[in-house]
Amino acid sequence: MIGQVMRIPTKEEILNWISANPTQTAKRDIAKAFGIKGAARIDLKRVLKELEAEGHLTKRKHSYRDPDKLPPVSVLEVAETGPDGDLYARPLEWQSEAEAPVILVITRASDPALGKGDRILGRLTEVSDDDHQYEARLIRRIGTNPKRVLGIFRKSTEGGRILPIDKGDGKEWYVPADHANGAKDGELVEAQQTGPRGRMGLPRAKIVERLGDPSAPKAVSLIAIHQHGIPDSFPDQVIAEADKAKPAPLGPREDMRDMPLVTIDPADARDHDDACWAHADDDPKNEGGHVVWVAIADVAHYVTPGSELDREAHKRGNSSYFPDRVVPMLPDRLSGDLCSLHEGVPRACIAVRMQLDSHGRKIGHRFVRGMMRSVASLNYAEVQEARDGNPNETCAPLMADIINPLYDAYEATKKARADRQPLDLDLPERKVELTPEGKVASILFRERLDAHRLIEEFMILANVAAAETLIAARAPQLFRIHEEPNREKLDALRETAQSAGFNLAKGQVLKTQHLNALLNAAAGTEDAELINISTLRSMTQAYYSPSNFGHFGLALQSYAHFTSPIRRYADLVVHRALVTAHGWGNDGLSPEGIERLEQTAAHISDTERRSMMAERDTTDRYLAAYLSERIGNEFTGKINGIAKFGVFVKMDETGADGLIPMRNLGREYFHYDPDTKILRGSDTGLTIGLGQRVTVRLTEAAPVTGGIALELLTLDGKPLPTGGQRGRGKPAKGKATKAKRKADKTKRKVSRRRR
């Protein structure tokens, strides 16, 4: 119609069209799709040019494509079935100038049936094959997010029912016979709802995974997740919101795509939320200094205040990690894709440039909101191997400009760290290795490398920079607080140290350097582990707060969590605070968010503790399952706890904690002294205290509870005395009183061993 102004589509609408129609991306295709004719094509061309300039599209001949390779998690459309019945898919987010790759969909028995035209969210692996370039594993079908339940299957002639293990879910689920997936009566199963209420008013379900014996290792983490009330499935509206997310445009961001940032993570890392780069400072006023860049995924761009994603992330508080699975704070579309700093893919970030002097002290910093592209995804082991003189083909070309400068900057920070004296605990971290069937293959102790310490130190510096920037801006934020130990815990640590022949002075303001002196004195001795564990136990638990009370363990006046917004809500709050403080956009802290900071801090401190307990319970159950096949075997260990009901032993081989009940301590009665934390035999006067070496026999290992029971065989290499015949009933008359008197006399000075 003459005089009518033709509507030009928005940039978002154009990007959505290109994503959904990757084979029809010529300008004429886009114009036809939106009904654009005549002179209006000039305006369309202008919008496309702007998208190209922003880095979101690249022009190939007469068509437009997103410029990069497929992300590890991507939306796909099932395109066809091969002659052998194989399913092939095409990517809906293909960003390269080359022809779209062929993707083979690898299905599992529990996956729903897929057909041509189905859209799926798939996890991609690049392969070298004659007929396809990627393989995809189904995460889920787009537009479906069926409710799932974990429970015990009770078989019947017409199928069966599922009794949920979650205490808060008392409703049974009905399973038709053809949806039982071969489940046996009493098995732990995971099922998804297939229909509304049916038989007996129960929701209908299909068993998608049989987990077998509820006490078996494969079920362990699921049980812990449900028992601790950790949300493990995302509501439909949250998934839908995540699916709509598009890669952030360059826009006003600082272009950092030519900066050689790298990610360094564990080899089995599920996400990559931080990258770094270092180089010598060219400022003549900072001779011998360094510049360190730390870039963190810009989660705040995708998870905005008040959104469904925000509400769910707040509810979860953090991600929870288990040996066989992760319960993420954010859906895969974000945590595994758009907010993960994958190699070679542009990603939105918030980065900090830190200037260090020759002694590793931070003398300046500034934050930017940018667009980066990681040049490599590295793991700790290969980076350390490269630094030690044996680089692999990935690291070799990175040595001069990336890896060596990172270590040079780290060497400088070690000087500042030595001056600051943060608490220097040496506690090995256990790693549970599982077989594909979910059984425990081995219990390993993670090796601590300089590569780990390097990243840790740079992340600490970035967290300090975030806290200081927000303090200077007088902006609300969440601090990470770690208060100093209370007097009772310090007294207990002091007594333990004295029993092992060490000293922790009294009558002075406690500093981390005093605890480090104790740890250094114990280093290399047989009591090193005891002193490290006892020092850890004396610490208060860290928490979040909008008020700044400092971080005792790190010896820092101001500290905030900034470096892991994919897995911690606290970091997302700090990112939003930085956005607001710098005026970077309208996705910063909302007024409502500021008002709720106190409640948010308390809530996420609770969710953090919840995850820690679930992760610890899971590890204990896996250890019990691993040891359950070795009942009757003998193990060495060290006493790391004394109670009136028994003795706790940390076993050398696995690091598992077991209990020697009083009944398994020998034939005589033992008197417990709560002040000296020792047991004293009523007949022989034998003392049992912290740190003593023992040989024990495994008598019980219960995977369901994680409990491990032991029997004491030797103490400090010597067999137990025979003792009297009064045994486990009551102490010999008069001797208990005598033993108590003797114990009272030696309080706080008791020798750890019987001399």
BELJO-V634857 format. One record per residue. PHI is phi as a letter, one per 20 degrees, with the letter a starting at -180 (NA if undefined). NEAR is the number of other C-alpha atoms within 8 Angstrom. D_CENTER is the distance of its C-alpha to the mean C-alpha in whole Angstrom. Layout:
BEGIN
PHI/NEAR/D_CENTER  PHI/NEAR/D_CENTER
END
This chain:
BEGIN
NA/3/59  f/3/61  n/4/59  f/5/56  e/4/53  f/6/51  f/5/47  e/9/45  f/8/41  f/6/38  f/8/36  f/6/33  f/8/36  f/10/36  f/8/33  f/8/32  f/9/36  f/12/35  f/10/31  e/8/33  c/9/36  f/12/35  e/4/39  c/8/41  d/12/39  f/9/43  g/10/44  f/6/47  f/9/44  f/12/42  f/12/46  f/9/47  f/7/44  d/8/44  m/6/48  e/12/49  c/8/52  l/5/55  f/6/54  f/10/51  f/10/49  f/7/50  f/9/47  f/11/45  f/9/45  f/8/44  f/9/41  f/9/40  f/8/41  f/8/39  f/11/36  f/11/36  f/8/37  f/10/33  n/10/32  e/12/31  c/14/34  c/11/36  e/9/39  c/8/40  l/4/44  d/7/45  c/9/41  d/12/38  c/15/35  f/11/31  e/11/31  c/10/28  f/8/27  f/9/25  f/9/21  f/9/19  c/12/19  b/15/22  e/11/25  c/13/28  c/13/31  f/15/33  e/10/36  a/9/38  d/10/38  f/8/39  f/5/42  e/5/40  n/6/38  f/9/35  e/12/34  d/13/33  c/13/32  d/12/32  f/14/29  e/12/30  c/12/28  f/13/30  c/11/30  e/11/32  f/8/36  f/4/36  f/5/37  f/8/34  f/9/32  e/11/33  c/13/30  e/12/30  e/12/28  e/9/27  d/7/28  d/5/27  g/4/29  e/6/27  f/8/27  f/4/29  f/4/33  d/6/32  c/7/36  g/9/37  n/7/36  f/10/32  d/10/30  c/13/26  e/13/23  c/13/22  e/11/19  d/12/22  c/8/22  f/7/25  c/8/28  d/7/31  b/6/34  f/5/37  d/5/37  b/12/33  d/12/31  c/13/27  d/13/26  c/12/24  d/10/22  f/13/23  e/8/20  a/9/23  f/11/26  f/9/26  n/5/28  c/7/27  b/11/24  f/7/26  f/7/25  d/9/23  b/8/24  d/12/23  a/12/26  e/13/29  e/15/31  d/12/35  f/10/37  b/7/41  f/6/44  d/6/42  p/13/39  r/14/37  c/12/35  d/12/31  e/12/30  g/13/27  e/11/25  f/10/24  f/7/26  e/4/26  c/7/27  e/8/31  e/7/32  f/10/33  d/11/32  e/14/35  d/14/35  f/12/38  g/9/39  f/6/38  d/10/35  e/12/34  l/10/33  m/4/34  f/10/32  d/8/34  f/7/35  n/9/32  f/14/29  e/14/26  c/15/26  d/13/24  c/12/26  c/12/26  f/12/29  d/9/32  a/8/34  f/8/36  g/9/37  c/10/40  g/8/41  l/5/42  m/6/40  e/12/36  f/14/34  e/15/34  b/14/31  c/13/31  f/14/29  d/11/26  b/9/25  e/11/26  d/12/24  m/9/27  g/9/27  g/11/25  e/8/25  f/13/24  g/12/20  f/10/19  e/13/20  g/14/18  f/14/14  f/8/16  f/9/18  f/12/16  g/12/14  f/11/18  f/10/19  e/9/17  m/6/17  e/10/14  f/9/15  c/7/14  c/6/17  e/10/18  f/7/21  g/8/24  f/7/24  f/11/21  f/11/21  f/9/24  f/10/23  f/11/20  f/7/23  f/6/25  f/8/23  d/5/25  g/8/24  f/7/25  f/8/28  f/13/29  l/5/31  e/4/32  f/9/28  f/9/29  e/9/29  d/9/27  f/10/27  e/7/29  e/8/27  f/10/26  f/13/22  c/13/20  d/14/16  c/11/15  c/10/12  g/8/11  f/8/14  d/4/11  g/7/9  e/5/9  b/8/9  c/11/11  d/13/11  b/12/13  c/14/16  b/11/19  b/13/23  c/12/25  b/12/29  f/10/32  f/11/33  e/6/37  f/6/38  f/5/41  e/4/40  c/10/37  f/10/38  m/8/36  e/13/33  c/14/30  d/13/28  d/15/24  d/11/23  c/14/19  d/12/18  c/13/15  g/15/15  e/12/18  f/11/16  f/11/19  f/8/21  e/8/20  d/9/19  e/11/22  g/10/23  n/6/25  f/8/23  f/9/22  f/12/19  f/11/19  f/9/20  f/12/17  f/12/14  f/10/16  g/6/17  f/12/13  n/14/12  a/13/8  e/13/6  c/11/6  d/8/5  c/9/8  g/10/11  d/8/12  a/7/10  c/8/8  d/9/9  f/12/8  f/14/10  c/12/12  f/11/14  g/9/14  g/12/17  e/12/15  f/13/11  d/13/13  c/14/16  f/11/18  d/14/15  d/13/14  e/18/16  f/11/17  g/10/20  m/9/24  d/11/23  f/11/23  c/14/21  f/15/21  b/13/20  d/13/20  c/12/21  c/13/23  d/11/25  d/13/26  d/13/29  d/14/29  e/13/32  f/11/33  e/10/32  n/16/28  e/9/29  f/10/28  d/8/31  a/7/30  a/10/28  b/7/28  d/8/25  c/9/26  d/11/25  c/13/25  c/14/25  d/14/23  b/17/23  f/17/21  e/9/23  a/9/21  d/11/18  d/11/18  d/11/16  g/13/16  f/10/19  f/11/21  f/14/21  f/11/22  f/10/25  f/13/26  f/11/26  e/7/28  o/6/31  c/7/30  f/13/28  e/8/27  f/6/29  f/7/26  e/12/26  g/9/29  f/7/30  d/9/28  f/11/29  f/8/31  e/8/30  c/12/26  f/12/25  f/10/28  f/12/28  f/13/24  f/9/25  f/8/28  f/15/26  f/12/24  g/9/27  f/11/29  f/12/26  f/9/26  f/10/29  f/11/28  f/9/25  f/8/28  f/6/30  f/7/28  m/12/27  f/12/23  f/11/22  d/7/22  f/7/21  c/6/21  c/7/18  f/7/17  e/6/14  e/10/14  c/9/13  e/12/15  e/10/16  d/12/18  e/8/21  g/5/21  e/6/23  n/9/20  e/11/21  f/14/20  e/9/22  a/7/21  d/11/19  d/9/18  d/8/17  f/8/15  e/5/18  e/6/17  d/9/19  f/7/20  f/10/18  f/9/15  f/9/17  g/11/19  f/9/15  g/8/15  f/10/18  f/11/18  f/10/15  f/8/17  f/9/20  f/13/19  f/13/17  f/11/21  f/10/23  f/13/21  f/13/22  f/10/26  f/8/26  f/14/26  f/8/28  f/7/31  e/7/31  l/6/31  e/9/28  f/8/26  a/11/22  d/15/20  e/14/20  e/13/17  d/13/20  c/13/20  e/12/24  f/9/26  f/9/26  f/7/29  f/6/33  f/6/32  f/11/29  f/10/31  f/8/34  f/9/32  f/11/30  f/10/34  f/11/35  f/11/33  f/12/33  f/13/37  f/12/37  e/10/36  n/7/38  d/10/36  c/8/37  c/10/35  f/6/37  d/4/38  m/4/40  b/5/38  f/4/35  f/6/32  c/7/30  f/12/27  f/9/30  f/10/31  f/11/28  f/11/28  f/8/31  f/12/31  f/13/28  f/7/30  f/7/33  e/12/31  g/8/30  n/5/31  e/6/33  f/6/32  e/10/31  g/11/28  f/9/25  g/10/27  f/13/27  f/12/24  f/9/23  f/10/25  f/10/24  f/8/21  f/8/22  f/11/25  f/9/22  f/10/22  e/6/18  f/8/17  b/9/17  d/13/18  b/13/21  f/11/23  d/6/26  e/8/25  d/9/26  n/13/24  c/14/21  f/12/23  f/11/21  e/8/21  l/12/24  c/9/24  f/7/26  c/12/24  b/15/20  c/13/18  e/12/14  c/13/15  e/11/12  c/12/9  f/16/11  f/13/9  d/10/7  c/12/9  f/13/12  g/14/14  f/13/13  f/14/15  f/11/18  f/14/18  g/14/19  f/12/21  f/14/23  f/11/23  f/13/25  f/13/27  f/10/28  e/6/29  m/7/31  e/8/29  r/7/29  e/6/29  d/12/25  e/14/25  f/12/25  e/8/27  g/6/30  f/6/28  f/9/25  f/9/26  f/7/28  e/8/25  g/12/23  f/9/24  f/7/23  f/9/20  g/14/19  f/10/20  f/9/18  f/15/15  f/10/15  f/8/16  f/11/13  f/10/11  f/8/13  g/10/13  f/12/10  f/9/10  f/8/14  f/12/13  f/13/10  f/8/13  f/10/16  f/13/14  f/10/14  f/11/18  f/16/19  f/14/18  f/14/20  f/14/23  f/15/23  f/10/23  e/9/26  f/11/28  e/6/30  c/7/31  g/11/33  n/7/36  f/7/34  d/8/34  c/11/32  e/11/32  a/12/29  c/13/30  f/15/30  c/11/27  a/8/29  c/13/32  c/9/33  f/7/36  d/6/35  r/10/34  c/13/32  e/12/29  c/13/28  e/12/25  e/13/26  f/10/26  f/6/25  d/9/22  m/8/21  f/9/21  e/9/23  c/12/26  d/11/29  e/15/33  f/12/35  g/10/38  f/7/40  d/9/39  e/10/40  p/10/43  e/11/46  e/15/47  e/14/46  d/10/43  e/12/43  e/10/40  d/10/40  f/8/37  f/6/38  e/10/38  l/11/36  c/12/38  d/13/40  c/12/43  f/13/45  f/15/49  e/11/51  e/7/50  m/8/48  g/9/45  d/10/42  c/10/38  c/12/36  f/14/32  n/11/32  f/12/34  f/11/34  c/14/35  d/13/35  c/13/34  d/13/35  f/15/32  d/10/34  b/10/31  b/14/28  d/12/27  g/15/24  f/9/24  d/6/24  n/15/22  f/12/25  c/13/27  d/12/30  c/14/32  c/12/36  f/13/37  d/10/39  c/11/40  c/12/39  l/7/39  n/8/40  d/6/43  f/7/44  f/8/44  f/5/48  f/6/49  m/10/50  e/8/52  e/6/53  f/11/52  m/12/48  e/9/46  f/6/48  b/7/49  f/13/50  f/10/53  g/5/55  n/6/56  f/10/53  f/11/50  f/7/52  f/8/53  f/13/49  f/10/48  f/8/50  f/8/49  f/11/46  g/7/47  f/6/49  d/8/46  g/9/43  m/9/41  c/8/42  f/10/42  f/9/42  f/11/38  d/8/41  f/6/44  f/3/47
END
